[in-house]
Every structure is written in structure tokens, then in C-alpha cells.
């Protein structure tokens, strides 16, 4: 297969992996630079919170897109980048959560608890964040060996719950401003990826 897709040899090199790490880190590095150079506009806290949330959603879309792209392009080497992209998605979610806890709530646990009840999109976002933890913690070879391949795969199927929670979080957040343009874009992209997954599973499952 590699001979049919020559560029896969390039993606197998360590340089390609380090370059991809740079791509994953670049948005966050830009945010750090912008923070210290007053380039985030009139409300830096809101800009940071919004940007980290947006990039969490973008990396989630990419994680789910890697498997379809692998089959469409006939490029199994793309799977080498799925784990690092998933971990990046989780790290951006952590920064997004930190922005909320710090800038919005000043690390006040009681205020955050009240906010969970008051604003539905907060608890949906929290639920998505909690669901990401077992996936991130087990994104390593040691966990695959410890859990066994089958149980590890079953656990990581939880990734397909995340798009539903993420889009719901985004929708309810934008409902207050009645601004749904981006919400529909992400909903369409993630819906296509999930439908493709269901179709591929049905296509490749052994028939009785």
C-alpha cells in the first residue's frame, strides 16, 4: 500500500511526527503570545475561553476524520497521528476548563456548582470534559496491554459520545446570543463523520 501512496513514506519519518506536534501546539502558542502582547481584543479572558473551546472542537473533528481519511486515501499511516491529535484535543479542553474556572468563577467551587444548575451548557461541557479523561489517560501502549486490545477499543468507543455533548454544549452556549452559524457547521461535519462510522461498521461487519 505504501508504494501506491508515496507520500506515506514521508509521514513515517520522526520529523513528520515532530512537525505535527508543532501544528497541534501552534494555536495555543499563539494564544500565549497574544496574551502577553495585548492582541486578544477588549476582553482577553473571553477570547481565550472561546478560542480554546473552538480548538478543542476542531481537534475532535480531526480525530474523528482520521479513520475515514485513512480508508478513502488508502493511507493507514494516518493512524499514527490520531493518538497525538486526541491528546491535544484533551489538553485544549483542559485549558478551556481552566479559563472557565479562573476567569469566570475565580476558582470558587460554590459558584461553579450554582452555575452548573443555572446554565445547562456548563454541565454538558463538564460532562464532556469528564468523559475525555479515561480516553486521555489510556492513550498509551501500556494501557492497551493492561486493558487488553478488546476492552481498550470498547472504552475508546466513548469518543463517539463526545461530538453529541460538544455540539449540545456549543448550541446552548450560542442560544443566548441567537448565533448558530458555527454551530450548524460543526453539527454537519460531526454528523457526517458519525454517519460514515455507522455505515462503515455495517459494511465491514460479518454477515450472518
Buried (B, 14 or more C-beta within 10 A) or exposed (E): EBEEBEEBEEBEEEEBBEEBEEEBEEBBEEBEEBBEEEEBEEEBBBBBBBBBBBBBBBBBBBBBBBBBEBEEEEBEBBEBBBBBBBBBBBBBBBBBBBBBBEBBBEEEEEBBEEBBEEBBBBBBBBBBBEBBEEBBEBBEEEBBEEBEEEEBEEBBEEBBBBBBBBBBBBBBBBEEEEEEEEBEEBBEBBEBBBEBBEEEEEEEEEEE
